[in-house]
Amino acid sequence: MSMSSHIQELRKKHQSLSDRVEQAQRSPGISDLDISQLKKEKLRLKEQIERLSQI
């Protein structure tokens, strides 16, 4: 897998997580802890994308 395709795949995962966070925030049955974990994973992906983009 090339670096650009790997970064593109990470961006897709980041967008998917972003959608899940938005949906979770609108759902009354989702706990704040679950939302927080999704946001942390989203941030981790964003940092990884930024790191790889600088190479």
PDB file of N, CA, C and O in Angstrom:
ATOM      1  N   MET A   1       0.849  -1.176   0.000  1.00  0.00           N
ATOM      2  CA  MET A   1       0.000   0.000   0.000  1.00  0.00           C
ATOM      3  C   MET A   1       0.893   1.237   0.000  1.00  0.00           C
ATOM      4  O   MET A   1       1.811   1.356   0.812  1.00  0.00           O
ATOM      5  N   SER A   2       0.618   2.131  -0.898  1.00  0.00           N
ATOM      6  CA  SER A   2       1.415   3.354  -0.950  1.00  0.00           C
ATOM      7  C   SER A   2       1.037   4.283   0.206  1.00  0.00           C
ATOM      8  O   SER A   2      -0.018   4.144   0.825  1.00  0.00           O
ATOM      9  N   MET A   3       1.921   5.218   0.470  1.00  0.00           N
ATOM     10  CA  MET A   3       1.696   6.143   1.582  1.00  0.00           C
ATOM     11  C   MET A   3       0.438   6.976   1.338  1.00  0.00           C
ATOM     12  O   MET A   3      -0.352   7.183   2.259  1.00  0.00           O
ATOM     13  N   SER A   4       0.246   7.453   0.116  1.00  0.00           N
ATOM     14  CA  SER A   4      -0.925   8.288  -0.162  1.00  0.00           C
ATOM     15  C   SER A   4      -2.226   7.505  -0.012  1.00  0.00           C
ATOM     16  O   SER A   4      -3.217   8.048   0.477  1.00  0.00           O
ATOM     17  N   SER A   5      -2.241   6.250  -0.422  1.00  0.00           N
ATOM     18  CA  SER A   5      -3.463   5.462  -0.256  1.00  0.00           C
ATOM     19  C   SER A   5      -3.707   5.138   1.220  1.00  0.00           C
ATOM     20  O   SER A   5      -4.852   5.049   1.662  1.00  0.00           O
ATOM     21  N   HIS A   6      -2.630   4.966   1.971  1.00  0.00           N
ATOM     22  CA  HIS A   6      -2.767   4.732   3.416  1.00  0.00           C
ATOM     23  C   HIS A   6      -3.348   5.976   4.089  1.00  0.00           C
ATOM     24  O   HIS A   6      -4.249   5.869   4.921  1.00  0.00           O
ATOM     25  N   ILE A   7      -2.845   7.127   3.738  1.00  0.00           N
ATOM     26  CA  ILE A   7      -3.365   8.381   4.301  1.00  0.00           C
ATOM     27  C   ILE A   7      -4.824   8.573   3.911  1.00  0.00           C
ATOM     28  O   ILE A   7      -5.639   9.005   4.726  1.00  0.00           O
ATOM     29  N   GLN A   8      -5.150   8.254   2.668  1.00  0.00           N
ATOM     30  CA  GLN A   8      -6.542   8.384   2.203  1.00  0.00           C
ATOM     31  C   GLN A   8      -7.462   7.466   3.004  1.00  0.00           C
ATOM     32  O   GLN A   8      -8.572   7.857   3.365  1.00  0.00           O
ATOM     33  N   GLU A   9      -7.007   6.264   3.277  1.00  0.00           N
ATOM     34  CA  GLU A   9      -7.797   5.316   4.069  1.00  0.00           C
ATOM     35  C   GLU A   9      -7.996   5.844   5.495  1.00  0.00           C
ATOM     36  O   GLU A   9      -9.083   5.717   6.059  1.00  0.00           O
ATOM     37  N   LEU A  10      -6.954   6.431   6.069  1.00  0.00           N
ATOM     38  CA  LEU A  10      -7.077   7.018   7.410  1.00  0.00           C
ATOM     39  C   LEU A  10      -8.068   8.180   7.400  1.00  0.00           C
ATOM     40  O   LEU A  10      -8.825   8.356   8.355  1.00  0.00           O
ATOM     41  N   ARG A  11      -8.069   8.960   6.346  1.00  0.00           N
ATOM     42  CA  ARG A  11      -9.025  10.079   6.237  1.00  0.00           C
ATOM     43  C   ARG A  11     -10.459   9.565   6.176  1.00  0.00           C
ATOM     44  O   ARG A  11     -11.362  10.165   6.760  1.00  0.00           O
ATOM     45  N   LYS A  12     -10.670   8.456   5.470  1.00  0.00           N
ATOM     46  CA  LYS A  12     -12.012   7.873   5.411  1.00  0.00           C
ATOM     47  C   LYS A  12     -12.454   7.410   6.794  1.00  0.00           C
ATOM     48  O   LYS A  12     -13.601   7.624   7.188  1.00  0.00           O
ATOM     49  N   LYS A  13     -11.549   6.777   7.526  1.00  0.00           N
ATOM     50  CA  LYS A  13     -11.872   6.327   8.881  1.00  0.00           C
ATOM     51  C   LYS A  13     -12.171   7.522   9.781  1.00  0.00           C
ATOM     52  O   LYS A  13     -13.083   7.469  10.606  1.00  0.00           O
ATOM     53  N   HIS A  14     -11.402   8.601   9.620  1.00  0.00           N
ATOM     54  CA  HIS A  14     -11.605   9.814  10.415  1.00  0.00           C
ATOM     55  C   HIS A  14     -12.988  10.390  10.136  1.00  0.00           C
ATOM     56  O   HIS A  14     -13.701  10.775  11.062  1.00  0.00           O
ATOM     57  N   GLN A  15     -13.369  10.450   8.861  1.00  0.00           N
ATOM     58  CA  GLN A  15     -14.686  10.983   8.499  1.00  0.00           C
ATOM     59  C   GLN A  15     -15.798  10.099   9.045  1.00  0.00           C
ATOM     60  O   GLN A  15     -16.822  10.597   9.513  1.00  0.00           O
ATOM     61  N   SER A  16     -15.598   8.802   8.986  1.00  0.00           N
ATOM     62  CA  SER A  16     -16.586   7.867   9.520  1.00  0.00           C
ATOM     63  C   SER A  16     -16.765   8.075  11.028  1.00  0.00           C
ATOM     64  O   SER A  16     -17.886   8.076  11.536  1.00  0.00           O
ATOM     65  N   LEU A  17     -15.647   8.251  11.732  1.00  0.00           N
ATOM     66  CA  LEU A  17     -15.720   8.515  13.167  1.00  0.00           C
ATOM     67  C   LEU A  17     -16.417   9.843  13.446  1.00  0.00           C
ATOM     68  O   LEU A  17     -17.189   9.959  14.399  1.00  0.00           O
ATOM     69  N   SER A  18     -16.144  10.831  12.620  1.00  0.00           N
ATOM     70  CA  SER A  18     -16.786  12.134  12.779  1.00  0.00           C
ATOM     71  C   SER A  18     -18.307  11.990  12.658  1.00  0.00           C
ATOM     72  O   SER A  18     -19.061  12.576  13.435  1.00  0.00           O
ATOM     73  N   ASP A  19     -18.735  11.214  11.689  1.00  0.00           N
ATOM     74  CA  ASP A  19     -20.168  10.968  11.510  1.00  0.00           C
ATOM     75  C   ASP A  19     -20.749  10.232  12.722  1.00  0.00           C
ATOM     76  O   ASP A  19     -21.849  10.548  13.177  1.00  0.00           O
ATOM     77  N   ARG A  20     -20.001   9.245  13.242  1.00  0.00           N
ATOM     78  CA  ARG A  20     -20.464   8.486  14.402  1.00  0.00           C
ATOM     79  C   ARG A  20     -20.565   9.371  15.639  1.00  0.00           C
ATOM     80  O   ARG A  20     -21.495   9.224  16.431  1.00  0.00           O
ATOM     81  N   VAL A  21     -19.606  10.298  15.812  1.00  0.00           N
ATOM     82  CA  VAL A  21     -19.646  11.219  16.956  1.00  0.00           C
ATOM     83  C   VAL A  21     -20.885  12.099  16.863  1.00  0.00           C
ATOM     84  O   VAL A  21     -21.600  12.275  17.849  1.00  0.00           O
ATOM     85  N   GLU A  22     -21.141  12.652  15.680  1.00  0.00           N
ATOM     86  CA  GLU A  22     -22.318  13.507  15.509  1.00  0.00           C
ATOM     87  C   GLU A  22     -23.599  12.744  15.805  1.00  0.00           C
ATOM     88  O   GLU A  22     -24.496  13.253  16.478  1.00  0.00           O
ATOM     89  N   GLN A  23     -23.676  11.527  15.300  1.00  0.00           N
ATOM     90  CA  GLN A  23     -24.865  10.704  15.531  1.00  0.00           C
ATOM     91  C   GLN A  23     -24.999  10.372  17.018  1.00  0.00           C
ATOM     92  O   GLN A  23     -26.101  10.429  17.565  1.00  0.00           O
ATOM     93  N   ALA A  24     -23.907  10.032  17.666  1.00  0.00           N
ATOM     94  CA  ALA A  24     -23.934   9.684  19.085  1.00  0.00           C
ATOM     95  C   ALA A  24     -24.363  10.866  19.937  1.00  0.00           C
ATOM     96  O   ALA A  24     -25.071  10.693  20.929  1.00  0.00           O
ATOM     97  N   GLN A  25     -23.943  12.055  19.561  1.00  0.00           N
ATOM     98  CA  GLN A  25     -24.302  13.241  20.337  1.00  0.00           C
ATOM     99  C   GLN A  25     -25.798  13.541  20.236  1.00  0.00           C
ATOM    100  O   GLN A  25     -26.360  14.193  21.116  1.00  0.00           O
ATOM    101  N   ARG A  26     -26.434  13.076  19.182  1.00  0.00           N
ATOM    102  CA  ARG A  26     -27.878  13.285  19.021  1.00  0.00           C
ATOM    103  C   ARG A  26     -28.698  12.166  19.665  1.00  0.00           C
ATOM    104  O   ARG A  26     -29.910  12.298  19.837  1.00  0.00           O
ATOM    105  N   SER A  27     -28.033  11.071  20.020  1.00  0.00           N
ATOM    106  CA  SER A  27     -28.739   9.921  20.590  1.00  0.00           C
ATOM    107  C   SER A  27     -28.727   9.998  22.114  1.00  0.00           C
ATOM    108  O   SER A  27     -27.658  10.046  22.724  1.00  0.00           O
ATOM    109  N   PRO A  28     -29.895  10.009  22.724  1.00  0.00           N
ATOM    110  CA  PRO A  28     -29.940  10.128  24.194  1.00  0.00           C
ATOM    111  C   PRO A  28     -29.400   8.896  24.914  1.00  0.00           C
ATOM    112  O   PRO A  28     -29.026   8.995  26.083  1.00  0.00           O
ATOM    113  N   GLY A  29     -29.349   7.742  24.257  1.00  0.00           N
ATOM    114  CA  GLY A  29     -28.916   6.521  24.921  1.00  0.00           C
ATOM    115  C   GLY A  29     -27.416   6.316  24.952  1.00  0.00           C
ATOM    116  O   GLY A  29     -26.940   5.367  25.575  1.00  0.00           O
ATOM    117  N   ILE A  30     -26.662   7.176  24.301  1.00  0.00           N
ATOM    118  CA  ILE A  30     -25.205   7.036  24.245  1.00  0.00           C
ATOM    119  C   ILE A  30     -24.579   7.812  25.399  1.00  0.00           C
ATOM    120  O   ILE A  30     -24.897   8.981  25.617  1.00  0.00           O
ATOM    121  N   SER A  31     -23.694   7.156  26.129  1.00  0.00           N
ATOM    122  CA  SER A  31     -23.082   7.808  27.293  1.00  0.00           C
ATOM    123  C   SER A  31     -21.993   8.793  26.862  1.00  0.00           C
ATOM    124  O   SER A  31     -21.428   8.702  25.772  1.00  0.00           O
ATOM    125  N   ASP A  32     -21.729   9.722  27.753  1.00  0.00           N
ATOM    126  CA  ASP A  32     -20.664  10.694  27.495  1.00  0.00           C
ATOM    127  C   ASP A  32     -19.308   9.999  27.378  1.00  0.00           C
ATOM    128  O   ASP A  32     -18.441  10.447  26.628  1.00  0.00           O
ATOM    129  N   LEU A  33     -19.129   8.918  28.112  1.00  0.00           N
ATOM    130  CA  LEU A  33     -17.881   8.161  28.044  1.00  0.00           C
ATOM    131  C   LEU A  33     -17.682   7.568  26.650  1.00  0.00           C
ATOM    132  O   LEU A  33     -16.579   7.616  26.107  1.00  0.00           O
ATOM    133  N   ASP A  34     -18.736   7.013  26.076  1.00  0.00           N
ATOM    134  CA  ASP A  34     -18.646   6.454  24.723  1.00  0.00           C
ATOM    135  C   ASP A  34     -18.307   7.541  23.707  1.00  0.00           C
ATOM    136  O   ASP A  34     -17.479   7.331  22.821  1.00  0.00           O
ATOM    137  N   ILE A  35     -18.939   8.684  23.835  1.00  0.00           N
ATOM    138  CA  ILE A  35     -18.680   9.802  22.928  1.00  0.00           C
ATOM    139  C   ILE A  35     -17.234  10.264  23.085  1.00  0.00           C
ATOM    140  O   ILE A  35     -16.554  10.545  22.099  1.00  0.00           O
ATOM    141  N   SER A  36     -16.777  10.340  24.314  1.00  0.00           N
ATOM    142  CA  SER A  36     -15.400  10.752  24.588  1.00  0.00           C
ATOM    143  C   SER A  36     -14.398   9.788  23.948  1.00  0.00           C
ATOM    144  O   SER A  36     -13.391  10.219  23.386  1.00  0.00           O
ATOM    145  N   GLN A  37     -14.672   8.499  24.032  1.00  0.00           N
ATOM    146  CA  GLN A  37     -13.779   7.510  23.430  1.00  0.00           C
ATOM    147  C   GLN A  37     -13.743   7.649  21.912  1.00  0.00           C
ATOM    148  O   GLN A  37     -12.681   7.523  21.302  1.00  0.00           O
ATOM    149  N   LEU A  38     -14.892   7.907  21.301  1.00  0.00           N
ATOM    150  CA  LEU A  38     -14.935   8.125  19.855  1.00  0.00           C
ATOM    151  C   LEU A  38     -14.113   9.356  19.470  1.00  0.00           C
ATOM    152  O   LEU A  38     -13.372   9.340  18.487  1.00  0.00           O
ATOM    153  N   LYS A  39     -14.254  10.415  20.257  1.00  0.00           N
ATOM    154  CA  LYS A  39     -13.513  11.644  19.972  1.00  0.00           C
ATOM    155  C   LYS A  39     -12.007  11.430  20.116  1.00  0.00           C
ATOM    156  O   LYS A  39     -11.227  11.969  19.331  1.00  0.00           O
ATOM    157  N   LYS A  40     -11.599  10.650  21.111  1.00  0.00           N
ATOM    158  CA  LYS A  40     -10.171  10.370  21.295  1.00  0.00           C
ATOM    159  C   LYS A  40      -9.616   9.578  20.112  1.00  0.00           C
ATOM    160  O   LYS A  40      -8.514   9.852  19.637  1.00  0.00           O
ATOM    161  N   GLU A  41     -10.371   8.610  19.647  1.00  0.00           N
ATOM    162  CA  GLU A  41      -9.947   7.820  18.494  1.00  0.00           C
ATOM    163  C   GLU A  41      -9.857   8.698  17.244  1.00  0.00           C
ATOM    164  O   GLU A  41      -8.938   8.562  16.436  1.00  0.00           O
ATOM    165  N   LYS A  42     -10.819   9.590  17.105  1.00  0.00           N
ATOM    166  CA  LYS A  42     -10.823  10.529  15.976  1.00  0.00           C
ATOM    167  C   LYS A  42      -9.584  11.421  16.031  1.00  0.00           C
ATOM    168  O   LYS A  42      -8.940  11.645  15.007  1.00  0.00           O
ATOM    169  N   LEU A  43      -9.248  11.924  17.200  1.00  0.00           N
ATOM    170  CA  LEU A  43      -8.063  12.760  17.370  1.00  0.00           C
ATOM    171  C   LEU A  43      -6.788  11.976  17.080  1.00  0.00           C
ATOM    172  O   LEU A  43      -5.863  12.494  16.455  1.00  0.00           O
ATOM    173  N   ARG A  44      -6.741  10.728  17.536  1.00  0.00           N
ATOM    174  CA  ARG A  44      -5.573   9.881  17.277  1.00  0.00           C
ATOM    175  C   ARG A  44      -5.362   9.687  15.775  1.00  0.00           C
ATOM    176  O   ARG A  44      -4.232   9.736  15.289  1.00  0.00           O
ATOM    177  N   LEU A  45      -6.449   9.470  15.052  1.00  0.00           N
ATOM    178  CA  LEU A  45      -6.352   9.322  13.602  1.00  0.00           C
ATOM    179  C   LEU A  45      -5.888  10.624  12.945  1.00  0.00           C
ATOM    180  O   LEU A  45      -5.060  10.608  12.035  1.00  0.00           O
ATOM    181  N   LYS A  46      -6.426  11.741  13.412  1.00  0.00           N
ATOM    182  CA  LYS A  46      -6.041  13.035  12.850  1.00  0.00           C
ATOM    183  C   LYS A  46      -4.547  13.282  13.039  1.00  0.00           C
ATOM    184  O   LYS A  46      -3.865  13.732  12.119  1.00  0.00           O
ATOM    185  N   GLU A  47      -4.048  12.988  14.225  1.00  0.00           N
ATOM    186  CA  GLU A  47      -2.620  13.181  14.496  1.00  0.00           C
ATOM    187  C   GLU A  47      -1.769  12.258  13.630  1.00  0.00           C
ATOM    188  O   GLU A  47      -0.704  12.653  13.156  1.00  0.00           O
ATOM    189  N   GLN A  48      -2.233  11.046  13.428  1.00  0.00           N
ATOM    190  CA  GLN A  48      -1.504  10.102  12.590  1.00  0.00           C
ATOM    191  C   GLN A  48      -1.484  10.574  11.136  1.00  0.00           C
ATOM    192  O   GLN A  48      -0.460  10.466  10.461  1.00  0.00           O
ATOM    193  N   ILE A  49      -2.597  11.088  10.661  1.00  0.00           N
ATOM    194  CA  ILE A  49      -2.660  11.621   9.290  1.00  0.00           C
ATOM    195  C   ILE A  49      -1.696  12.788   9.138  1.00  0.00           C
ATOM    196  O   ILE A  49      -0.970  12.866   8.147  1.00  0.00           O
ATOM    197  N   GLU A  50      -1.680  13.689  10.102  1.00  0.00           N
ATOM    198  CA  GLU A  50      -0.785  14.843  10.037  1.00  0.00           C
ATOM    199  C   GLU A  50       0.671  14.415  10.057  1.00  0.00           C
ATOM    200  O   GLU A  50       1.489  14.961   9.316  1.00  0.00           O
ATOM    201  N   ARG A  51       1.004  13.443  10.898  1.00  0.00           N
ATOM    202  CA  ARG A  51       2.374  12.946  10.970  1.00  0.00           C
ATOM    203  C   ARG A  51       2.813  12.330   9.647  1.00  0.00           C
ATOM    204  O   ARG A  51       3.904  12.610   9.150  1.00  0.00           O
ATOM    205  N   LEU A  52       1.961  11.501   9.090  1.00  0.00           N
ATOM    206  CA  LEU A  52       2.298  10.829   7.836  1.00  0.00           C
ATOM    207  C   LEU A  52       2.350  11.806   6.659  1.00  0.00           C
ATOM    208  O   LEU A  52       3.115  11.604   5.716  1.00  0.00           O
ATOM    209  N   SER A  53       1.551  12.844   6.714  1.00  0.00           N
ATOM    210  CA  SER A  53       1.526  13.825   5.629  1.00  0.00           C
ATOM    211  C   SER A  53       2.810  14.649   5.580  1.00  0.00           C
ATOM    212  O   SER A  53       3.145  15.209   4.535  1.00  0.00           O
ATOM    213  N   GLN A  54       3.528  14.729   6.690  1.00  0.00           N
ATOM    214  CA  GLN A  54       4.751  15.521   6.739  1.00  0.00           C
ATOM    215  C   GLN A  54       5.952  14.753   6.199  1.00  0.00           C
ATOM    216  O   GLN A  54       7.001  15.345   5.947  1.00  0.00           O
ATOM    217  N   ILE A  55       5.812  13.464   6.021  1.00  0.00           N
ATOM    218  CA  ILE A  55       6.937  12.643   5.555  1.00  0.00           C
ATOM    219  C   ILE A  55       7.158  12.855   4.076  1.00  0.00           C
ATOM    220  O   ILE A  55       8.060  12.253   3.494  1.00  0.00           O
TER     221      ILE A  55
END
